[in-house]
Amino acid sequence: MHEGSRKAIVAAFLANLGIAIVKFAGAAVTGSAGLLAEGVHSLADTGNQGLLFLGGSRARREATSEHPFGFGRERFFWSFVVALVLFSMGGLFAIYEGIDKLIHPHETEALGVAVVILVISMVLETLSLRTAVKESRPYKGDLSWWRFIRSSRQPELPVVLLEDTGALCGLFFALAGVVLAHVTGEPRWDAAGSLAIGLLLVTIAIVLGIEMKALLIGESATPAVQEAIATAMTTAPAVRRLIHLRTEHLGPDELLVGAKLEFDRTLSVPALAQAIDDVEARVRAVVPSARVMYVEPDVHHATSDVT
């Protein structure tokens, strides 16, 4: 796991743990459905950071005969589990709590306590989000934030970014709910805040689930990385043509590369073997994550698939 991902997870873990404690205390004092939903959400987020650390730890295991390409996809799997937890413990619970409070409205007490807790939580969540944004910028480059989340092969940073963004928006919903409930005398506003939080978290969980599912099934390298690999191969002195190229992420930092290349036909077998080694070295010089590589010499035909 990159240091940036680790820092973002640690910041989110500490922030969510502190926020969960104060939210549950506030929900006990005020009876606010929005605060209770937010407390469960923060507790789920705290556990989610632990799951991300677990995935990073398990991904570092050595390859075995049963798993010859290693365990890099553990990070994708546990990020997918985070999406499930966010959907169930966060989103569905908040929706259930909101519906229950709509049917059985409960007056919110100690508005000042609820507001103070929510404002403190916003400050902590903002600090966590700022850390995630800062650590994501080197990997984001010129991409938009949405495009970065959709295309990143590092699962932890998009997870933390979406979690923190959802948490901050949820806090605004909870604050609006308790304030409106107090001002209008209608406690169902608090329930509406809980429902809004639940729908937001379910939406974020679905987005995360879709992205992590794609990584679990197996995604290719980004177009920029594929272009860098192709350029490194075709500029090797002995290579005449790139016939076929396929890539797949075995983990966030490990790439499987398979290629068919047409080499100089005058090469002897030892010289051809050396030329293949040269191609692999050139690729790894520009794409260090290309740790597993299979290069096959071939002859180009008019019907060859050059991709």
VEXDREN-2710 file (C-alpha; in Angstrom, 1 decimal):
% VEXDREN-2710
k/r/px/py/pz
1/MET/0.0/0.0/0.0
2/HIS/1.3/3.4/-0.9
3/GLU/2.2/5.8/1.9
4/GLY/-0.4/8.2/0.7
5/SER/-3.2/5.6/1.0
6/ARG/-2.0/4.6/4.5
7/LYS/-2.0/8.3/5.7
8/ALA/-5.5/8.8/4.3
9/ILE/-6.8/5.7/6.0
10/VAL/-5.2/6.5/9.4
11/ALA/-6.6/10.1/9.3
12/ALA/-10.1/8.7/8.4
13/PHE/-9.9/6.0/11.1
14/LEU/-9.0/8.5/13.9
15/ALA/-11.6/11.0/12.7
16/ASN/-14.4/8.5/12.4
17/LEU/-13.7/6.9/15.8
18/GLY/-13.8/10.3/17.6
19/ILE/-16.9/11.3/15.6
20/ALA/-18.8/8.1/16.3
21/ILE/-18.2/8.5/20.1
22/VAL/-19.5/12.0/20.2
23/LYS/-22.5/11.2/17.9
24/PHE/-23.7/8.3/20.0
25/ALA/-23.4/10.4/23.1
26/GLY/-25.3/13.2/21.4
27/ALA/-28.0/10.8/20.2
28/ALA/-28.5/9.4/23.7
29/VAL/-28.9/13.0/25.1
30/THR/-31.1/14.5/22.3
31/GLY/-33.0/11.4/20.9
32/SER/-32.1/12.6/17.4
33/ALA/-32.7/10.1/14.6
34/GLY/-30.2/11.9/12.4
35/LEU/-27.5/11.8/15.1
36/LEU/-28.1/8.1/15.7
37/ALA/-27.9/7.3/11.9
38/GLU/-24.8/9.4/11.7
39/GLY/-23.3/7.6/14.7
40/VAL/-23.9/4.2/13.1
41/HIS/-22.5/5.6/9.8
42/SER/-19.3/6.8/11.6
43/LEU/-18.9/3.5/13.4
44/ALA/-19.2/1.6/10.1
45/ASP/-16.7/3.9/8.6
46/THR/-14.3/3.3/11.5
47/GLY/-14.6/-0.5/10.9
48/ASN/-14.1/0.1/7.2
49/GLN/-10.7/1.7/7.7
50/GLY/-9.7/-1.4/9.6
51/LEU/-10.9/-3.6/6.7
52/LEU/-8.7/-1.6/4.3
53/PHE/-5.7/-2.1/6.5
54/LEU/-6.6/-5.8/6.7
55/GLY/-6.7/-6.0/2.9
56/GLY/-3.3/-4.3/2.6
57/SER/-1.8/-6.7/5.1
58/ARG/-3.2/-9.8/3.4
59/ALA/-2.1/-8.6/0.0
60/ARG/1.6/-8.6/1.1
61/ARG/1.6/-12.4/1.5
62/GLU/4.0/-14.4/-0.6
63/ALA/2.7/-16.2/-3.7
64/THR/2.0/-19.9/-3.3
65/SER/1.5/-22.9/-5.6
66/GLU/-2.2/-22.4/-5.4
67/HIS/-2.0/-18.6/-5.9
68/PRO/1.1/-18.2/-8.1
69/PHE/0.4/-14.6/-8.9
70/GLY/0.1/-13.6/-5.3
71/PHE/-2.6/-12.0/-3.2
72/GLY/-2.7/-8.4/-4.6
73/ARG/-6.5/-8.7/-5.3
74/GLU/-7.1/-8.9/-1.5
75/ARG/-7.1/-5.1/-1.5
76/PHE/-9.8/-5.1/-4.1
77/PHE/-11.9/-7.6/-2.2
78/TRP/-11.8/-5.9/1.1
79/SER/-12.6/-2.6/-0.6
80/PHE/-15.7/-4.3/-2.0
81/VAL/-16.6/-5.5/1.5
82/VAL/-16.3/-1.9/2.6
83/ALA/-18.9/-1.0/0.0
84/LEU/-21.2/-3.7/1.4
85/VAL/-20.8/-2.5/5.0
86/LEU/-21.4/1.1/3.9
87/PHE/-24.6/-0.1/2.1
88/SER/-26.0/-2.1/5.0
89/MET/-24.7/-0.7/8.3
90/GLY/-24.7/2.9/7.0
91/GLY/-27.3/3.4/4.3
92/LEU/-30.0/0.8/5.1
93/PHE/-29.8/1.5/8.9
94/ALA/-30.2/5.2/8.3
95/ILE/-33.2/4.6/6.0
96/TYR/-34.8/2.2/8.6
97/GLU/-34.3/4.8/11.4
98/GLY/-35.7/7.6/9.3
99/ILE/-38.8/5.6/8.4
100/ASP/-39.3/4.5/12.0
101/LYS/-39.1/8.1/13.2
102/LEU/-41.6/9.2/10.4
103/ILE/-44.1/6.7/11.7
104/HIS/-43.3/7.3/15.4
105/PRO/-42.0/10.9/15.6
106/HIS/-39.9/11.8/18.6
107/GLU/-39.2/15.3/19.8
108/THR/-35.5/16.2/19.6
109/GLU/-34.1/17.5/22.9
110/ALA/-31.1/19.6/23.7
111/LEU/-30.7/21.3/20.3
112/GLY/-27.5/23.1/21.4
113/VAL/-25.8/19.8/22.2
114/ALA/-26.8/18.3/18.9
115/VAL/-25.6/21.3/17.0
116/VAL/-22.2/21.4/18.8
117/ILE/-21.6/17.7/18.2
118/LEU/-22.5/18.1/14.5
119/VAL/-20.2/21.1/14.1
120/ILE/-17.3/19.3/15.8
121/SER/-17.9/16.3/13.6
122/MET/-17.8/18.5/10.5
123/VAL/-14.5/19.9/11.5
124/LEU/-13.0/16.5/12.1
125/GLU/-14.5/15.1/8.9
126/THR/-13.2/18.1/6.9
127/LEU/-9.6/17.4/8.2
128/SER/-9.9/13.8/7.2
129/LEU/-11.2/14.7/3.8
130/ARG/-8.4/17.3/3.3
131/THR/-5.8/14.6/4.1
132/ALA/-7.5/12.2/1.5
133/VAL/-7.5/15.0/-1.1
134/LYS/-3.9/15.9/-0.5
135/GLU/-2.7/12.3/-0.7
136/SER/-4.7/11.6/-3.9
137/ARG/-3.4/14.6/-5.9
138/PRO/-0.1/12.9/-7.0
139/TYR/-2.1/10.0/-8.4
140/LYS/-5.0/12.1/-9.8
141/GLY/-2.8/14.2/-12.1
142/ASP/-5.0/16.2/-14.6
143/LEU/-8.0/14.0/-14.2
144/SER/-11.2/15.3/-12.7
145/TRP/-12.0/13.9/-9.2
146/TRP/-14.9/11.9/-10.6
147/ARG/-12.7/10.4/-13.4
148/PHE/-10.0/9.7/-10.8
149/ILE/-12.5/7.7/-8.7
150/ARG/-13.7/5.8/-11.8
151/SER/-10.3/5.0/-13.2
152/SER/-8.0/4.6/-10.2
153/ARG/-6.4/1.2/-9.7
154/GLN/-5.6/2.1/-6.1
155/PRO/-8.8/1.2/-4.2
156/GLU/-8.2/2.8/-0.9
157/LEU/-8.1/6.4/-1.9
158/PRO/-11.4/6.5/-3.8
159/VAL/-13.0/4.6/-0.9
160/VAL/-11.8/7.2/1.6
161/LEU/-12.6/10.1/-0.6
162/LEU/-16.2/8.9/-1.2
163/GLU/-16.6/8.0/2.5
164/ASP/-15.4/11.3/3.8
165/THR/-17.5/13.3/1.2
166/GLY/-20.6/11.2/2.0
167/ALA/-20.0/11.7/5.8
168/LEU/-19.6/15.5/5.4
169/CYS/-22.8/15.7/3.3
170/GLY/-24.6/13.5/5.8
171/LEU/-23.6/15.8/8.6
172/PHE/-25.2/18.7/6.8
173/PHE/-28.3/16.7/6.3
174/ALA/-28.4/15.8/10.0
175/LEU/-27.8/19.4/11.1
176/ALA/-30.5/20.7/8.8
177/GLY/-32.9/18.0/10.1
178/VAL/-32.4/18.8/13.8
179/VAL/-32.5/22.6/13.3
180/LEU/-35.7/22.4/11.1
181/ALA/-37.3/20.0/13.6
182/HIS/-36.7/22.5/16.4
183/VAL/-37.7/25.6/14.5
184/THR/-40.9/24.2/13.0
185/GLY/-41.8/22.0/15.9
186/GLU/-42.2/19.1/13.5
187/PRO/-39.9/16.2/14.5
188/ARG/-40.3/14.5/11.1
189/TRP/-37.7/16.9/9.7
190/ASP/-35.2/15.0/11.8
191/ALA/-36.5/11.8/10.3
192/ALA/-36.2/13.3/6.8
193/GLY/-32.5/14.1/7.6
194/SER/-31.9/10.4/8.4
195/LEU/-33.6/9.3/5.2
196/ALA/-31.5/11.7/3.2
197/ILE/-28.3/10.3/4.9
198/GLY/-29.4/6.8/4.1
199/LEU/-30.1/7.5/0.4
200/LEU/-26.8/9.2/0.1
201/LEU/-24.8/6.4/1.6
202/VAL/-26.6/3.8/-0.5
203/THR/-25.7/5.7/-3.6
204/ILE/-22.1/6.0/-2.6
205/ALA/-22.0/2.3/-1.7
206/ILE/-23.4/1.3/-5.1
207/VAL/-20.8/3.5/-6.9
208/LEU/-18.0/1.9/-4.8
209/GLY/-19.4/-1.6/-5.3
210/ILE/-19.4/-1.2/-9.1
211/GLU/-15.9/0.1/-9.2
212/MET/-14.5/-2.6/-6.9
213/LYS/-16.3/-5.3/-8.8
214/ALA/-14.6/-4.2/-12.0
215/LEU/-11.2/-4.4/-10.3
216/LEU/-12.0/-7.8/-8.8
217/ILE/-13.0/-9.2/-12.2
218/GLY/-9.8/-7.9/-13.7
219/GLU/-9.2/-4.5/-15.3
220/SER/-6.5/-3.6/-17.8
221/ALA/-3.9/-1.0/-17.2
222/THR/-5.0/2.6/-18.0
223/PRO/-4.7/3.7/-21.6
224/ALA/-1.7/5.9/-20.7
225/VAL/0.2/3.0/-19.1
226/GLN/-0.7/0.7/-22.1
227/GLU/0.7/3.3/-24.4
228/ALA/3.9/3.6/-22.3
229/ILE/4.3/-0.2/-22.5
230/ALA/3.8/-0.3/-26.2
231/THR/6.3/2.5/-26.8
232/ALA/8.9/0.8/-24.6
233/MET/8.4/-2.5/-26.6
234/THR/8.4/-1.0/-30.1
235/THR/11.5/1.2/-29.5
236/ALA/13.7/-1.8/-28.6
237/PRO/16.3/-2.3/-31.4
238/ALA/15.4/-5.9/-32.2
239/VAL/11.6/-5.4/-32.3
240/ARG/10.0/-4.9/-35.7
241/ARG/6.3/-4.8/-34.7
242/LEU/3.9/-5.1/-31.8
243/ILE/1.4/-7.7/-32.8
244/HIS/-0.7/-8.2/-29.7
245/LEU/-0.8/-6.7/-26.2
246/ARG/-2.9/-7.5/-23.1
247/THR/-2.6/-6.2/-19.6
248/GLU/-4.5/-7.0/-16.4
249/HIS/-4.1/-5.8/-12.8
250/LEU/-3.2/-8.6/-10.4
251/GLY/-3.3/-6.0/-7.6
252/PRO/-3.1/-2.2/-7.4
253/ASP/0.7/-2.3/-7.8
254/GLU/1.2/-5.4/-9.9
255/LEU/0.5/-5.7/-13.6
256/LEU/0.4/-8.8/-15.8
257/VAL/1.6/-8.1/-19.3
258/GLY/1.3/-10.5/-22.2
259/ALA/2.5/-9.5/-25.7
260/LYS/3.3/-11.0/-29.1
261/LEU/6.2/-9.2/-30.9
262/GLU/7.8/-9.6/-34.2
263/PHE/11.5/-9.6/-33.8
264/ASP/14.4/-9.3/-36.3
265/ARG/14.2/-12.6/-38.2
266/THR/18.0/-12.9/-38.5
267/LEU/18.4/-13.3/-34.7
268/SER/19.8/-16.6/-33.4
269/VAL/18.0/-18.2/-30.5
270/PRO/20.4/-16.9/-27.8
271/ALA/20.1/-13.4/-29.4
272/LEU/16.3/-13.6/-29.4
273/ALA/16.3/-14.6/-25.8
274/GLN/18.5/-11.6/-25.0
275/ALA/16.2/-9.4/-27.1
276/ILE/13.2/-10.5/-25.0
277/ASP/15.0/-9.8/-21.8
278/ASP/15.8/-6.3/-23.2
279/VAL/12.1/-5.7/-24.0
280/GLU/11.1/-6.7/-20.4
281/ALA/13.8/-4.5/-18.9
282/ARG/12.6/-1.5/-21.0
283/VAL/9.0/-2.0/-20.0
284/ARG/9.8/-2.3/-16.3
285/ALA/12.0/0.9/-16.5
286/VAL/8.9/2.9/-17.5
287/VAL/6.2/0.8/-15.7
288/PRO/7.7/-0.7/-12.6
289/SER/4.4/-2.4/-11.7
290/ALA/4.7/-4.7/-14.8
291/ARG/6.2/-7.4/-12.6
292/VAL/4.7/-10.4/-14.4
293/MET/5.5/-10.4/-18.1
294/TYR/5.2/-12.9/-20.9
295/VAL/6.6/-12.0/-24.3
296/GLU/6.1/-14.3/-27.3
297/PRO/8.0/-14.0/-30.6
298/ASP/5.7/-14.3/-33.6
299/VAL/5.3/-13.4/-37.2
300/HIS/2.9/-10.7/-38.2
301/HIS/0.0/-11.5/-40.6
302/ALA/-2.5/-9.2/-42.2
303/THR/-5.2/-10.5/-39.9
304/SER/-3.2/-10.2/-36.7
305/ASP/-5.0/-8.4/-33.8
306/VAL/-2.8/-5.4/-33.0
307/THR/-4.1/-4.0/-29.6
END
